[in-house]
Amino acid sequence: MTRNTKTMNRLELTKRLAAKLTHEEAVIGGIGNSNFDLWNAARRPQNFYMLGSMGLAAPIALGVALAQPHRRVYALEGDGSILMQLGALATIANLAPGNLAIIVWDNAMYQITGKQATATAGRADLVEIARAAGIAQSAWANDEEDFERLIERTLQGPGPWFIAARIDGTSPHAQPPREPIAFKDSFMRGLGTKPA
């Protein structure tokens, strides 16, 4: 359960993830704070910063993982967003892309819309939900070192994986510009699907 894990900082964990990515892995930053902290942690052409589409980081990451099975793909999503798109977990489990990892930042609230509680503030456990959907490799990160160990596993063996981390309510200190076409073009170049 989430209550057994340390409450960590999303930006710090995002930096730890980014430091492990040395082979042009793709990262889809979900709407809001997930992509804001991705922007602050590591600006790279293989990052895609979601704007205005709650709950779609995991489905987009699934599409990238299927289109480029040689590339590791990460979806960074908030608890509210993944709760909006739980059906994607069953689809991911059934398609079983070995190169996909979903990382969920759980602070038990819809932080950027007013800090309303999500279902994880009550009894919902995202790791148990993912496991029940069929993603066998689902785990809570107990602390920062455990998070890094879980990321190492995603880089070394077949997935899909689902990693959840209990995070605090710290707000990002900067947001990316609202330039969806620039993000799309940069990401396509980063994946080698558009000429430089």
Helices and strands as residue ranges (DSSP letters): G 2-4, H 10-20, E 26-29, H 33-41, E 47-49, H 57-67, E 73-78, H 79-84, H 87-95, E 100-106, E 109-110, G 111-113, E 116-117, G 119-121, H 126-133, E 137-141, H 144-156, E 161-166, H 180-190
